[in-house]
Amino acid sequence: MVELDDDSSNQPTRGRFRRGSKVGGVVARHAGRSALNAALTPLRSADDSARAQERTLLKLADDIVMTAGGMRGAAQKLGQAIGVVGIGIRNPQTRAEFSRRLKPLFDSVPRWNDDDMDATLRRALGARYGDIETLEGPMAAASIGQVYRGTLRDGRAVAVKVKYPDVDRMVRADLKNLRLLTRVLAKQMPAANATALVEEVIRQISRELDFAAEAANQRAFAERYAGHPAFAVPDIVPELCTDEVLVSEWLDGVGFDEACELPQERRDRIGETVYRFYCGEMYRIGKFVADPHPGNVLALPDGRVGFVDFGLCIELTPAELEVERVVFAALMRDDVAAAYRLAQEAGFIVDPARADPESFGAYIRAVVGWHLDSDSYRIDEKVAAESASAAFMLQGHHAESFAGQALVEGHAFGRRNELATCGLLGRLDACAPWSAIAREVLGMAGPSTALGEEIARWRSSRGDEG
């Protein structure tokens, strides 16, 4: 979720053709910059080449905001996904400036006309519109709708998410523009399959258009974690949920930016909770929310962390979950040969001649070593950036070995979750024994933290041994 600016016009609808031209201009400009950089590279020192690359990345951030900032849905989601991982920028000053330039994608989107949104809400709820006694806002925006704070007749505070009018058509128009950006991303993120990244965002946005599925996801997670000592998932109000409206309990808490300013001990607990929710549950039960994003995380007054937005949820098949668990467990044991063999059997290594076990182990440690090391480990923005850099901006032997390898969809979302979660932890500057927590999740060891003990007692009280 992001906050809104105070522009209540419907410019996003009228400006789509203009943005198509803007995207074309972005592609042309970056093609020119890439050609110029390539021509000048032999004449530059390594430091000069690095600075030129940094300038290009900052211009890319500006162009993403220019083309995606007014869009609803897929383009904005792509910009946010890039912002979470920072596309692996290593220089801390450049990384901070890159994040600052992308900040509009997180902070605000154009506010939709209130009368149009109210008309959508009235039409969707019919006679039940009267069940909502008060309505404030909008308070924030999701990729496909706006969120209001409401009060029901029975006194419950609720979040009311309403789709933008004609959002399905708007998203289809934006997708055409979004695919043009693939050319730029392919140049700036050489290790990432830019086409696959864009197509993932497209699939993600398509799922989020389905409010019925999102409501079912949210209800399932709310029931699964009812009474959890660390996770807070707001339950839905099913009688007020339709294809265009999703009503759920309201969570009072502070947003992620404010949470990053809390005392260190609190940030460490928030970080551990975020890790357990987005990564731990993926490895424990294979059912996870695949959208780690600052706008989806709230720090609650009681110490729990609230999670919102369940439009993109993944359920691994039993076979996929087993692969995730056994490969990760092998890496935990530092048995790279076994992990490599299992990854090859699962289809991750499609060209073993280019990626041998030694290079596989080096690459994995570069990307996810932060939760393989045995001791408590502080994840700052530098660690997060280096992890993303290893994954998205392969260089040297890693590039030669892994540029052509593959992940199937369920596992690809898992890797994205790990990288995006690491990005969140970096912003929190969170410290925890990540490897010990992972061993606990995999059943290789008991709880190693106070929070782990709390969760173990809660699960035991529910008879939940899975």
ABEGO torsion letter per residue (X at the ends): XBBBBABABAAAAAAAAAAAAAAAAAAAAAAAAAAAAAAAAAABBAAAAAAAAAAAAAAAAAAAAAAAAABBEAAAAAAAAAAAAGGGBABAAAAAAAAAAAAAAAABBBBBBAAAAAAAAAAAAEAAAAABABBBOBABBBAABBBBBBBBAAGBBBBBBBBBBGAAAAAAAAAAAAAAAAAAAAAABAABBAAAAAAAAAAAAAAAABAAAAAAAAAAAAAAABGBAABBBBBBBAAABBAABBBBBBBBBBBAAAAAABBAAAAAAAAAAAAAAAAAAAAAAGBBBABBBAAABBBBAAGBBBBBGAABBBBBBAAAAAAAAAAAAAAAAGBAAAAAAAAAAAGABABAAABBAAAAAAAAAAAAAAAABABBBBBBAAAAAAAAAAAABBBEAAAAAAAABBBBAAAAAAAAAAAAAAAAAAAAGBBBBAAAAAAAAAGABBBABAAAAAAAAAAAAAGBAX
